[in-house]
Amino acid sequence: NELVRTNTLVKGAIVQIDGTPFRDWYKRHYGTALGNKKKGAKAEEEEAVKKSKSVETKLAKRKEASELDQKLEDQFNTGRLYARLSSRPGQIGRADGYILEGKELDFYLKKMIK
């Protein structure tokens, strides 16, 4: 609320968000875990889940077409993603936006280093 009042959080602002919900969605949608540094009993336990043939073929087809930028993958490893607000946050307290990737991500990473 205070960020909106002081005009810190405005349309077009670059913010850092938690990557956990996006990592979970990616795992469900593509069947591949992102940002897992530790591989052990948990990874084996998750692979033991049975899936139907139709789900397996769907995941295999999606996995072929999926490509993830290395810089975006590095952000998933850290657990924090950069996003840009595409709506004007107001009194409701909701802000819509999108995750930065590609050339736009490169541009803002260079700006943040300076």
C-alpha positions in Angstrom: 0.0 0.0 0.0 2.8 2.4 0.9 4.7 1.6 -2.3 1.7 2.6 -4.4 1.1 5.8 -2.4 4.7 6.9 -2.8 4.7 6.0 -6.5 7.4 3.5 -6.1 5.3 0.7 -7.6 4.0 2.0 -10.9 3.2 0.5 -14.3 6.3 -0.6 -16.0 8.3 -1.1 -12.8 10.8 -4.0 -12.7 10.3 -6.1 -9.6 11.8 -9.2 -8.2 9.4 -12.0 -7.4 9.4 -15.5 -5.9 9.9 -18.2 -8.6 8.3 -21.1 -6.7 4.8 -20.9 -8.3 6.3 -20.7 -11.8 8.7 -23.6 -11.1 5.8 -25.7 -9.9 3.8 -24.8 -13.0 6.7 -25.7 -15.3 7.1 -29.0 -13.6 3.4 -29.9 -14.1 3.2 -28.6 -17.6 6.5 -30.0 -19.0 7.3 -32.8 -16.6 10.8 -31.3 -15.9 11.9 -29.9 -12.6 13.7 -26.5 -12.7 16.2 -25.2 -10.3 16.9 -28.4 -8.4 20.4 -28.2 -7.0 20.0 -31.2 -4.7 19.2 -34.6 -6.2 18.5 -37.3 -3.8 15.7 -39.2 -2.2 13.1 -36.5 -3.1 13.9 -36.7 -6.8 13.6 -40.5 -6.8 10.3 -40.3 -4.8 8.8 -37.9 -7.3 9.7 -40.1 -10.3 7.8 -43.0 -8.7 4.4 -41.3 -9.4 2.5 -43.3 -12.0 1.1 -41.5 -15.0 -1.2 -42.6 -17.8 0.1 -43.2 -21.3 -1.8 -40.2 -22.6 -0.2 -37.9 -20.0 3.3 -39.3 -20.7 2.9 -38.7 -24.5 1.6 -35.2 -23.9 4.5 -34.4 -21.6 7.0 -35.9 -24.1 5.6 -33.7 -26.9 5.8 -30.6 -24.8 9.3 -31.4 -23.6 10.5 -31.5 -27.2 9.3 -28.0 -27.9 10.4 -26.4 -24.7 13.5 -24.3 -24.7 14.6 -22.2 -21.7 17.1 -19.4 -21.9 20.2 -19.9 -19.7 19.8 -16.6 -17.9 16.2 -17.4 -17.0 17.3 -20.9 -15.8 19.9 -19.2 -13.6 17.2 -17.1 -12.1 15.1 -20.2 -11.4 18.1 -21.7 -9.6 18.3 -18.7 -7.3 14.6 -18.8 -6.7 14.0 -15.1 -7.7 12.7 -13.9 -11.1 12.5 -10.4 -12.6 9.1 -9.3 -13.8 7.7 -6.1 -15.3 4.3 -4.7 -14.1 1.9 -4.3 -17.0 -1.0 -2.9 -15.0 -1.4 0.1 -12.8 -1.5 -1.1 -9.2 -4.2 0.8 -7.3 -6.3 0.5 -4.2 -7.2 -3.1 -4.8 -3.7 -4.2 -4.2 -3.4 -6.3 -7.4 -0.6 -5.9 -9.9 -0.4 -7.9 -13.1 2.8 -8.4 -15.1 5.0 -10.8 -17.0 8.4 -12.5 -16.4 11.3 -10.9 -18.3 13.1 -13.1 -20.8 15.2 -12.9 -23.9 16.6 -9.5 -25.0 14.4 -7.6 -22.5 15.9 -9.6 -19.6 19.5 -8.9 -20.9 18.8 -5.2 -21.1 17.5 -4.9 -17.5 20.3 -7.2 -16.1 22.8 -4.8 -17.7 21.0 -1.8 -16.2 21.0 -3.3 -12.7 24.7 -4.1 -12.8 25.5 -0.4 -13.4 
